[in-house]
């Protein structure tokens, strides 16, 4: 019992030491802003030039004019000796526990979430999946960079008190390599949480068309893929690729909303006009919209973003009444592959949900993490106990390609 008490005391002391480190200036300077144009544009561009499209100033302006209801945008530049080393984009919003239902679950954790109503500061993007909230200067010590991230988020949280107390801070969507480099966040009472994996697939260099992709599938999966396309065509629907998203924005938003309303995690909802504005900003070299339609109605769509060398399956919308008998969703996933090939990408991200059909197309699970902390040290201990002991379900492993080695897990 004595050892247990001693361990508890040591834990409290360590928590207080971390709190003190977080609360002390780290020799870094920060510029905070509510709009991207309030920050030094040259400094922001220097850091984000080779980072995600979603960190570009043009995209940030678009999001400022098409912000989901209840969300406020925040920005920071972190400086060391007058030199910008971190660019940070974040959002603040109020969250209720039932909005987080699809995070890895247990009975205890779900019960705890049901009682949750809190304000959340998220470093990253709540309207895209990926590492879209941070850009770092090259050649800097990772410990200094992550110290800068923690300090900027601390200052943003404190500066936001006029709008209400922010309880939780989250840094989202770190892959395995970035997750390992973010270990210094532990000194600031952040704790890692493994989330649903990203389903991604390499785009093979010799693929020049969807037919090349099909040729690499084994006969069973190739037959299934062709059957999906035939079922959609036989039902009287056609594929309209490179569609004008601005022209169809109202219908796209209606179909997107149908999917959003069914989602178990609903942190934010895009407003009307977003898809059209995004298409006009990104242009055909970086944005694709594919429709499934007949002569009178659009019953499904999917969008693709070229982000560096990766193609990102962005948002999808469905008429669920039609999808119940026609494989619209599966056909739209196939269209993502065609987009990735045409855009000249090296990799395609299918996103995080519906792992089974994506694995059957050739995607594999890529581990993803968020880092989370509460403003109170005692609650951080609860986070560690309740949240971090739960791991997500294993993603399915499939071997659709002729030259692939058998997966570790057998197929059903």
Buried (B, 14 or more C-beta within 10 A) or exposed (E): EEEEEEEEEEEEEEBEEBBEBBEEEBEBBBBBBEEBEEBEEEBBBBBBEEBBBBBBBEBBBBBEEBBBEEBBBBBBBBBBEEEBBBBBBBBBBBBBBBBBBBBBBEEEBBEBBEEBEBBBBBBBBBBBBBBBBBBBBEEBEBEBBBBBBBBBBBBBBEBBEEEEEBBBBBBBBBBEEBBEBBBBBBBBBBBBBBBBBBBBBBBEEEBEEBEEBBEBBEEEBBEBBEEBBEBBEEBEBEBBEEBEBBEBBEBBBEBBBBBBEEEEEBBBBBEBBBBBBBBEBBEEEBBBBBBBBEEEEBBBBBBBBBBEEBBBBBBBBBBBEBBEEBBBBBBBBBBBBBBBBBBEBEBBBBBBBBBEBBBBBBBBBBBBBBBBBBBEBEBBBEBBEBBBEBEBEEBBBBBBBEEEEEEEEEEE
